[in-house]
Amino acid sequence: MEKNPIEDFIKRLSFFKEFSESEREKLVSTSGIFEKFKMDEIIISEGELSAAVFVILTGTIDIKKKTKTDVKENHISLQEPTTITIAELKAGSIFGEISLISNRPRNTSAIATSNQVVVMKITNEIIEKFHLAIQNKFQNQLIQILVQRLDDMNDKYIKLKASTLKS
């Protein structure tokens, strides 16, 4: 039997290292899990309520965040918030995990930055269709991602703090 190239690809991703071959096969054969986007298409929007984690299979995306404008209490601003790129992600990257876990609105946007982006969109509904062992593997991998991102943010904060102390 010929191997599915997508299953071969995700097998190499650290997120799926704990998954067995049959679990990966079951995941990639799930109906409606793959989505395509073109250049500049919005994959997720900051503030929207949607719970899904995404795995980039092909292409690149930018993670963007709107900055808040400084406004006094009981005042409004006509100034549009600035949007900054906080990460550039490529194939193999995972994003969207915070909203999946917390059911809170998206705190960033993700925009396709290559001609074709293909992602695996994994929702809680999809995860809940699997047996408990696979659900636990998803949960453990999401926790590992959050821990790594927290470590990365702490490192960046320490470097930023150290650079301001030198000034």
Salt bridges, closest charged atoms under 4 A:
GLU7 OE2 - ARG24 NE 3.12
ASP8 OD1 - LYS11 NZ 3.75
GLU21 OE2 - LYS3 NZ 2.97
GLU23 OE1 - LYS137 NZ 2.70
GLU35 OE2 - LYS121 NZ 3.73
GLU46 OE2 - LYS65 NZ 3.23
GLU97 OE2 - ARG149 NH1 2.50
